[in-house]
Amino acid sequence: MHDLLLRGGRVIDPANGIDATMDVAFADGKVAAVASSIDGGGAREVRDVSGLVVTPGLIDLHTHIYWGGTSLGVDPTAYARRAGTTTLVDAGSAGAGNFHGFRKHVIEPAAPRIYAYLNVSFPGIYAFSHNVMVGECGDLRLLHPEDCLDAARAHPDLVVGIKVRVGLIASGGRGVAPLDIAIEVAEAAGLPVMCHLDRPPPSRMEVVSRLRPGDVLTHCFRPFPSAPAREDGAVREEIIAARERGVLFDIGHGGGSFGFATAERMLAGGFMPDCISSDVHILSENGPAYDQLVTMTKLMHVGMSLSDVVRASTEGPARAIRRPELGSLTVGTPGDATVLRVDETPRDLYDVKGEKRTAERGLALAGMVLGGAWWAEAAAG
């Protein structure tokens, strides 16, 4: 007997090469069947999703959701309700000194699934607001490799990598030293690194040349400076070389890290992001990033297909966090799904520089399935 049957939606599951009208059934918290027609006679709940898009549960690879424990955090359950994200990955809000609180007070009670990149800095991102901005990697005394490694090993079920932020803002011009420390910890823990780069120093070349296969460069479509494409539109050689050796590229929109001009140049050069993420925090949740669906809409407007943006919000981030079972609707995998409406209403979109584009369509949330059950609080229709 099925607990839930979604009937007649356009199922887009790039990991399994599916883009067709199909039914999806869930039982015992898992995906039970995906087929052109599934008998709903024995299902406890049947929902007609014809005219809607059914995807694997969306994954937002770059969020800041240590709500109440850090100044930049937003509430993960409230965010997931509007963003359609069944899995959230926190990008270094907590470090070794406060990860236990993040786990107990936010991760464990939250409705959506949460994983985290552990910040290499002991206190995590501790001073981030409209009025106070102190980079956590600006004081190297806060980067204690042993404590970071111990914390990663103490929470292997939640920690999916080591986060490091470098640049003039995040590390106060300390160059690549914080990245080198993060990579050393990650190597010892057997984990990838997610690296943020804002304004140099260090240089883009210094950063990407150090990243290893499976490491993530976030803010990958950021505007000048540290942009991955030249003004003439060419994708920079070091970015191409990094992808060729297996580095992953994540959008991480946020409040300062996504530019339409950069995105258009990169896509024109054949360089699509591996992952789309919002980098939602207190300075971006009310614009320009807003949430995962708005960020996906922006990437569709500049040239990615609906299937492409779904892949970069499901299969791509699942691969980055080494949880491939979360990126598809394969039978037997966790029973998460996102139901979307393609809204044909034109809307104005803005990047972090205030540049405007008018999109003819966008994505809106129609509902979510968490653990094989319809999450009524998230349903928009």
SVG drawing of the C-alpha trace seen along z (x, -y; Angstrom):
<svg xmlns="http://www.w3.org/2000/svg" viewBox="-9 -50 58 52">
<polyline fill="none" stroke="black" stroke-width="0.4" points="0.0,0.0 1.3,-3.5 1.1,-6.3 1.1,-9.0 0.6,-9.1 1.4,-12.1 -0.6,-11.6 0.0,-13.1 2.8,-15.6 5.7,-16.3 8.5,-14.4 12.0,-15.9 14.6,-13.6 17.9,-14.4 19.8,-11.8 17.7,-9.1 17.2,-10.8 13.5,-11.3 11.4,-14.1 7.9,-12.8 4.4,-12.8 4.4,-10.1 3.1,-9.1 5.2,-9.0 4.3,-6.8 5.8,-6.9 5.7,-4.3 7.4,-3.9 9.2,-7.2 10.8,-6.3 10.1,-6.5 8.1,-3.4 7.4,-3.7 7.8,-5.9 5.8,-4.9 3.5,-6.2 0.5,-4.9 0.3,-3.6 -2.9,-2.2 -4.1,-4.5 -6.7,-2.2 -4.7,-1.3 -3.1,-4.7 -3.9,-6.5 -3.6,-9.9 -3.7,-10.7 -2.9,-14.2 -3.5,-15.3 -0.4,-17.3 -1.2,-17.5 0.1,-20.6 2.8,-20.8 6.4,-19.8 7.6,-17.1 11.3,-17.0 13.5,-15.2 13.5,-17.2 15.4,-20.5 18.8,-20.9 20.1,-24.4 23.8,-23.8 24.7,-27.2 22.5,-28.6 23.0,-30.2 20.4,-28.7 22.0,-28.8 19.0,-30.9 19.4,-32.4 23.0,-31.2 24.6,-33.5 23.6,-37.0 23.3,-36.0 21.0,-32.9 17.5,-32.5 14.9,-30.0 15.4,-26.8 11.8,-25.5 10.3,-28.9 12.8,-29.2 12.2,-25.7 8.4,-26.4 8.8,-29.1 11.8,-27.8 10.7,-24.3 14.0,-22.9 13.7,-19.5 17.4,-19.5 19.4,-22.5 23.2,-22.7 24.6,-25.3 27.8,-26.9 30.0,-27.4 27.8,-29.3 29.1,-27.3 32.7,-26.3 34.1,-23.8 33.3,-26.1 29.5,-26.2 28.6,-23.3 27.1,-21.3 24.6,-24.1 23.7,-24.3 23.0,-20.6 20.9,-20.5 18.9,-23.7 18.5,-24.0 19.3,-20.9 17.6,-18.3 14.3,-20.1 14.0,-21.3 11.5,-19.9 13.8,-19.8 16.9,-17.7 20.0,-19.7 23.7,-19.1 26.6,-21.5 30.0,-22.6 32.0,-23.1 33.7,-26.5 37.5,-26.2 37.3,-29.2 36.5,-28.2 33.5,-30.5 32.1,-30.3 30.7,-33.4 30.2,-35.4 30.0,-39.1 27.8,-39.5 25.1,-42.2 24.1,-45.5 26.3,-47.3 29.0,-44.9 31.1,-42.9 34.2,-41.2 35.6,-38.3 36.1,-35.1 39.3,-34.2 41.0,-37.6 42.6,-36.5 44.5,-33.3 44.4,-32.5 40.8,-31.5 41.8,-28.8 42.7,-25.8 43.2,-22.7 43.0,-20.1 39.7,-21.4 38.2,-21.7 39.2,-18.1 37.9,-16.8 34.5,-18.5 34.2,-17.1 34.9,-13.6 32.5,-14.1 29.6,-14.8 30.2,-12.6 26.4,-12.3 26.0,-16.0 29.4,-17.5 29.8,-17.2 32.9,-19.4 35.0,-22.2 34.1,-25.8 36.6,-28.6 36.0,-32.2 39.0,-34.1 39.3,-37.6 39.7,-41.2 36.3,-41.0 36.3,-37.5 39.9,-37.1 41.3,-40.6 43.9,-40.2 45.5,-37.1 45.9,-35.6 45.6,-31.9 46.7,-30.9 43.1,-30.1 42.5,-28.0 45.7,-26.1 44.6,-25.3 41.1,-24.3 42.5,-21.9 44.8,-20.3 41.9,-19.7 39.7,-18.4 42.4,-16.0 42.8,-14.6 39.0,-14.2 38.5,-12.8 36.1,-15.7 35.9,-18.3 36.3,-22.0 33.8,-24.7 35.7,-28.0 34.3,-31.5 36.4,-34.2 35.4,-37.8 37.7,-40.7 41.4,-39.9 43.8,-39.2 44.2,-36.3 43.9,-36.2 41.5,-34.0 44.5,-32.0 45.9,-31.4 42.6,-30.0 41.4,-27.8 44.9,-26.3 44.7,-24.8 41.3,-23.3 41.1,-19.5 38.6,-17.2 35.3,-17.4 36.1,-20.7 33.5,-23.5 34.2,-27.0 31.1,-28.9 30.0,-32.4 31.2,-31.1 29.3,-33.7 30.3,-36.7 30.8,-40.1 34.1,-41.9 36.5,-41.6 37.3,-37.9 34.9,-37.2 35.5,-33.9 35.1,-35.5 37.0,-38.3 35.2,-41.4 35.5,-40.1 33.4,-37.1 36.2,-34.5 36.1,-32.0 39.4,-32.3 41.9,-29.5 42.4,-28.7 38.6,-28.2 38.5,-25.8 41.5,-23.9 39.9,-23.6 36.7,-22.1 38.8,-19.6 40.4,-18.3 37.1,-17.9 36.5,-21.1 32.7,-21.8 31.2,-25.3 28.3,-26.6 26.3,-29.8 26.0,-31.0 24.0,-34.1 23.8,-35.9 24.0,-39.6 27.1,-40.2 28.0,-37.2 25.9,-36.9 26.0,-39.1 23.9,-38.8 26.7,-39.9 29.0,-37.2 26.3,-34.5 25.6,-35.4 29.3,-35.3 29.9,-32.0 26.9,-30.3 27.8,-31.7 31.2,-30.1 29.5,-26.8 30.3,-26.8 27.2,-25.8 27.3,-25.7 27.4,-22.3 25.2,-23.6 22.6,-26.4 22.3,-27.8 20.8,-30.9 23.3,-31.8 20.3,-32.9 21.1,-34.9 19.7,-38.0 21.2,-40.4 19.9,-38.4 16.6,-36.9 14.7,-40.0 16.6,-40.5 18.4,-40.3 18.8,-36.5 15.5,-35.8 15.5,-32.0 16.4,-28.9 13.4,-29.3 14.2,-32.9 17.9,-32.0 16.8,-29.1 14.5,-31.5 17.4,-33.9 19.5,-31.1 16.7,-30.0 16.3,-33.6 20.0,-33.8 19.9,-30.5 19.7,-27.4 16.8,-25.0 14.3,-23.9 16.0,-20.5 19.4,-22.1 18.3,-24.1 16.6,-21.1 19.8,-19.1 21.9,-21.8 19.5,-21.9 19.2,-18.1 21.8,-15.8 24.6,-18.4 24.5,-19.3 23.8,-15.7 27.1,-14.8 28.9,-17.7 27.9,-16.6 28.4,-12.9 24.8,-12.0 23.7,-10.8 20.6,-9.2 19.1,-12.6 19.4,-13.8 16.9,-11.5 13.6,-9.8 15.1,-6.4 13.0,-3.7 14.2,-3.1 15.7,-6.5 14.4,-9.0 10.9,-10.1 11.4,-13.7 10.0,-15.7 9.3,-19.2 6.2,-20.2 6.6,-23.3 4.5,-25.5 6.0,-27.3 4.4,-30.7 4.2,-32.5 3.8,-36.0 6.6,-38.4 8.7,-39.6 11.7,-41.9 14.8,-40.3 17.9,-42.0 21.5,-40.9 23.8,-42.1 24.8,-45.1 21.2,-46.2 21.2,-45.3 17.7,-44.3 16.4,-41.6 12.7,-41.0 11.9,-37.3 8.8,-36.0 8.4,-33.1 9.5,-31.8 9.2,-29.0 6.7,-28.9 6.2,-26.4 3.1,-24.2 4.0,-21.7 6.6,-19.5 6.9,-15.8 9.1,-15.2 9.8,-11.6 7.1,-10.3 4.3,-12.6 2.8,-15.7 4.0,-18.7 0.8,-20.7 2.5,-23.7 4.6,-24.2 1.8,-23.8 1.2,-26.9 -1.7,-25.3"/>
</svg>
